[in-house]
Amino acid sequence: MKELSSTIVQDFKNHVQIIKLNRPEKKNAFNGEMIEAWVNALLEAKNNDDVHVIVITGEGSAFCAGGDVEGMSNHQSPLDNKNKLWRNIHRVPMALRDIDKPVIAAINGPAVGAGLDMALMCDMRTIVDSTKVSEGYVKVGLVPGDGGAFFLPKIIGEAKAYEMLWTGKAIDSDQALNIGLVNYSYKQEEFMDKTLELAEQIASGPQVAIRMTKRAVKYSRNMDLEQSLDLISSHYAIIKETHDHKEGVSAFTEKRKPKFLGK
């Protein structure tokens, strides 16, 4: 794997970029160095045309335990505490916001607090069937500082989100699957193979259509029906002229598997 720093390692296969959090001795709790490397890895993947799908996972037994309190300076000023989030940690969700490629969180072990928030920022999630996840902020008297209040209700609905945020209780993989927090639950021994199989399936598809679909879904959250239909009609008109659309039609007519080129 290619190292960005000791805290993030990467691998690339079949147009899938794997970004792995690499502080297993800290259950992949993030510090300033990891955040910096994480943001840089996301920006590189965003700007690399060979990357079609991004997978984020953790090294060792955990996905991410949130922020490493011991590894971060303990500022007392409210402004300093705000800027610790706004100018540093929040760069991860902001970087993800600007990526129109599919991003999958592979939750290989516990994801707690900000660690779960980081998974919620991704477009899809897979989980090891033996693990649990939680929004534990309330147990230490905190609000969800890394996007949980924004992402979680959109994924599982407000009532369930309130339950997780107000109680801080952990839910297992079956519960996470049942409420729609994750897309798939896999056994440990097949987890990464199955996750990469999903990623590679998406990576082999018509990339312009996939990315425009992601944009349409994201932008439509803040649109009325007329605006959403106006946007999608523009996307549709452009997609009709792509090589991949023409190849898809030809393959359907000829009853064969399409060979998409991502353009």
PASEFI-360533 format. One record per residue (C-alpha): residue number from 1; x, y, z. Coordinates in Angstrom, 3 decimals, padded with zeros to 6 digits. Example, Ala and Ser with C-alpha at 12.3 -4.5 7.8 and 13.67 -1.06 7.14 Angstrom:
BEGIN
  pos        c1        c2        c3
    1   012.300  -004.500   007.800
    2   013.670  -001.060   007.140
END
This chain:
BEGIN
  pos        c1        c2        c3
    1   000.000   000.000   000.000
    2   001.077   003.564  -000.688
    3   001.668   005.630   002.445
    4   000.519   009.257   002.637
    5   001.657   009.284   006.242
    6   001.874   006.656   008.929
    7  -001.791   007.349   009.754
    8  -003.279   006.747   006.280
    9  -002.363   004.051   003.778
   10  -003.850   003.522   000.348
   11  -004.273   000.854  -002.270
   12  -005.674   000.944  -005.799
   13  -007.295  -001.876  -007.732
   14  -009.720  -002.026  -010.659
   15  -010.477   001.715  -010.485
   16  -011.204   001.499  -006.736
   17  -009.159   003.651  -004.345
   18  -008.946   002.199  -000.824
   19  -008.200   004.712   001.926
   20  -007.361   002.958   005.182
   21  -007.222   004.656   008.592
   22  -004.031   003.356   010.161
   23  -003.815   003.904   013.904
   24  -004.919   000.434   015.040
   25  -003.299   000.847   018.464
   26  -005.757   003.742   019.031
   27  -008.695   001.990   017.325
   28  -008.088   004.419   014.446
   29  -009.055   007.462   016.501
   30  -008.023   010.430   014.417
   31  -005.506   013.101   015.320
   32  -004.358   016.181   013.417
   33  -001.901   014.244   011.276
   34  -004.555   011.735   010.217
   35  -007.065   014.455   009.331
   36  -004.479   016.195   007.153
   37  -003.557   012.958   005.378
   38  -007.226   011.948   005.047
   39  -008.190   015.201   003.364
   40  -005.211   014.967   001.008
   41  -006.118   011.381   000.109
   42  -009.696   012.391  -000.701
   43  -008.548   015.303  -002.857
   44  -006.124   013.062  -004.753
   45  -008.851   010.484  -005.382
   46  -011.279   013.195  -006.469
   47  -008.852   014.570  -009.055
   48  -007.585   011.223  -010.365
   49  -009.626   010.182  -013.402
   50  -008.546   006.561  -012.943
   51  -010.378   006.455  -009.608
   52  -014.043   005.596  -010.097
   53  -014.996   004.563  -006.545
   54  -013.498   005.324  -003.117
   55  -013.616   002.875  -000.196
   56  -012.782   004.073   003.330
   57  -012.004   001.496   006.013
   58  -009.886   000.940   009.112
   59  -006.813  -001.103   009.962
   60  -007.098  -003.698   012.696
   61  -010.199  -004.388   014.780
   62  -011.943  -000.985   014.562
   63  -013.231   001.364   011.910
   64  -012.790   004.561   013.922
   65  -013.180   005.417   017.613
   66  -013.648   009.133   016.877
   67  -011.211   011.840   017.862
   68  -008.075   011.004   019.835
   69  -008.560   013.330   022.796
   70  -005.129   012.518   024.216
   71  -003.477   013.287   020.901
   72  -005.095   016.694   020.458
   73  -004.310   019.865   022.366
   74  -006.924   020.601   025.008
   75  -007.902   024.173   024.152
   76  -009.987   026.031   026.692
   77  -011.195   028.947   024.577
   78  -014.652   028.391   022.997
   79  -013.336   029.934   019.766
   80  -010.363   027.579   019.780
   81  -012.676   024.615   020.350
   82  -014.878   025.724   017.460
   83  -011.916   026.205   015.135
   84  -010.525   022.773   016.089
   85  -013.625   021.393   014.413
   86  -014.336   023.982   011.727
   87  -010.790   024.489   010.447
   88  -009.538   020.949   010.920
   89  -011.850   017.965   011.416
   90  -014.693   019.417   009.356
   91  -012.456   019.482   006.300
   92  -013.213   015.761   005.878
   93  -017.002   016.163   005.351
   94  -016.385   019.253   003.243
   95  -013.962   017.317   001.031
   96  -016.460   014.463   000.723
   97  -019.197   016.948  -000.173
   98  -017.224   018.012  -003.230
   99  -016.593   014.471  -004.540
  100  -019.128   013.321  -007.125
  101  -017.669   009.805  -007.252
  102  -019.284   007.045  -005.159
  103  -017.766   006.681  -001.681
  104  -018.300   003.523   000.399
  105  -017.520   003.232   004.118
  106  -016.395  -000.309   004.937
  107  -017.109  -000.513   008.677
  108  -014.709  -003.297   009.620
  109  -015.198  -002.833   013.372
  110  -016.679  -000.441   015.952
  111  -017.476   003.082   014.773
  112  -018.156   005.415   017.678
  113  -019.177   009.079   017.858
  114  -017.188   011.025   015.303
  115  -016.039   007.686   013.892
  116  -019.622   006.814   013.009
  117  -020.168   010.341   011.699
  118  -017.270   009.813   009.303
  119  -019.005   006.694   007.948
  120  -022.319   008.544   007.637
  121  -020.652   011.092   005.370
  122  -020.110   008.388   002.748
  123  -022.711   007.420   000.136
  124  -023.023   003.751   001.124
  125  -021.928   001.632   004.067
  126  -021.075  -002.030   004.588
  127  -020.484  -003.546   008.035
  128  -018.936  -006.639   009.621
  129  -021.757  -008.668   011.095
  130  -020.089  -008.957   014.505
  131  -019.613  -005.249   015.158
  132  -021.560  -002.402   016.751
  133  -021.815   001.329   016.082
  134  -022.961   004.211   018.243
  135  -023.342   007.971   018.549
  136  -021.802   008.234   021.997
  137  -021.511   012.003   022.370
  138  -024.344   012.324   024.886
  139  -022.557   009.998   027.292
  140  -019.832   012.607   027.754
  141  -022.232   015.552   027.637
  142  -021.476   016.628   024.069
  143  -023.427   017.380   020.895
  144  -022.610   015.371   017.721
  145  -019.679   017.466   016.565
  146  -018.803   015.967   013.197
  147  -021.964   015.904   011.128
  148  -024.088   013.314   012.903
  149  -026.974   015.731   013.409
  150  -026.937   016.466   009.673
  151  -026.351   013.029   008.140
  152  -028.026   010.579   010.510
  153  -031.647   011.879   010.197
  154  -031.326   011.910   006.411
  155  -030.305   008.256   006.430
  156  -032.546   006.666   009.087
  157  -035.203   009.330   009.758
  158  -035.517   011.812   012.597
  159  -037.149   009.565   015.217
  160  -034.497   006.847   015.019
  161  -031.761   009.476   014.811
  162  -032.999   011.105   018.007
  163  -033.008   007.721   019.716
  164  -029.392   007.060   018.811
  165  -028.244   010.616   019.556
  166  -030.131   011.034   022.845
  167  -029.355   007.613   024.347
  168  -025.906   006.997   022.896
  169  -026.676   003.277   022.870
  170  -024.815   000.975   020.511
  171  -026.667  -000.943   017.828
  172  -025.492  -004.177   016.254
  173  -025.104  -004.938   012.565
  174  -028.580  -006.446   012.233
  175  -030.200  -003.341   013.702
  176  -028.034  -001.100   011.528
  177  -029.165  -003.042   008.470
  178  -032.828  -003.032   009.467
  179  -033.001   000.752   009.924
  180  -031.121   001.461   006.708
  181  -027.961   002.790   008.330
  182  -025.905   000.292   006.304
  183  -026.491  -001.316   002.917
  184  -024.952  -004.722   003.585
  185  -023.739  -006.816   006.520
  186  -021.037  -009.401   005.799
  187  -019.218  -012.047   007.813
  188  -015.683  -011.119   008.876
  189  -013.969  -013.592   006.556
  190  -015.720  -012.257   003.448
  191  -016.155  -008.628   004.454
  192  -013.540  -006.832   002.349
  193  -013.917  -009.171  -000.618
  194  -017.662  -008.542  -000.726
  195  -017.244  -004.800  -000.200
  196  -014.670  -004.550  -002.989
  197  -016.873  -006.681  -005.225
  198  -019.623  -004.072  -004.746
  199  -017.175  -001.219  -005.329
  200  -015.768  -002.799  -008.474
  201  -019.268  -003.418  -009.839
  202  -020.015   000.300  -009.507
  203  -016.556   001.220  -010.813
  204  -017.194  -000.784  -013.998
  205  -020.404   001.098  -014.767
  206  -021.040   004.226  -016.892
  207  -019.128   006.789  -014.852
  208  -020.617   010.008  -016.224
  209  -024.127   008.703  -015.572
  210  -023.176   007.509  -012.079
  211  -021.626   010.838  -011.096
  212  -024.458   012.892  -012.536
  213  -026.920   010.675  -010.677
  214  -025.067   011.386  -007.428
  215  -025.230   015.119  -008.130
  216  -028.932   014.923  -008.907
  217  -029.679   013.076  -005.642
  218  -027.614   015.508  -003.556
  219  -028.893   018.697  -005.177
  220  -032.515   017.535  -005.156
  221  -032.510   017.536  -001.343
  222  -032.806   021.314  -001.489
  223  -035.065   021.586  -004.557
  224  -038.760   021.334  -005.245
  225  -040.015   018.864  -007.842
  226  -039.915   021.330  -010.727
  227  -036.320   022.310  -010.021
  228  -035.258   018.676  -009.650
  229  -036.882   017.700  -012.948
  230  -035.295   020.690  -014.647
  231  -031.865   019.609  -013.396
  232  -032.302   015.970  -014.385
  233  -033.526   016.877  -017.867
  234  -030.266   018.778  -018.395
  235  -028.235   015.833  -017.134
  236  -030.264   013.499  -019.352
  237  -029.619   015.588  -022.453
  238  -025.861   015.471  -021.849
  239  -025.782   011.760  -020.988
  240  -027.584   010.907  -024.238
  241  -024.475   012.052  -026.127
  242  -021.951   009.987  -024.174
  243  -020.131   006.941  -025.499
  244  -021.386   004.886  -022.564
  245  -025.042   005.538  -023.360
  246  -024.542   004.531  -026.974
  247  -022.620   001.424  -025.867
  248  -025.342   000.549  -023.364
  249  -028.045   000.719  -026.031
  250  -025.968  -001.345  -028.445
  251  -025.228  -003.972  -025.813
  252  -028.904  -004.202  -024.861
  253  -029.919  -004.612  -028.500
  254  -027.215  -007.204  -029.139
  255  -027.930  -009.006  -025.833
  256  -024.363  -008.759  -024.542
  257  -022.579  -007.213  -021.567
  258  -021.748  -003.522  -022.151
  259  -018.153  -002.306  -022.209
  260  -018.305   001.106  -020.593
  261  -015.337   003.428  -020.988
  262  -016.363   006.074  -018.464
  263  -017.011   008.751  -021.084
END
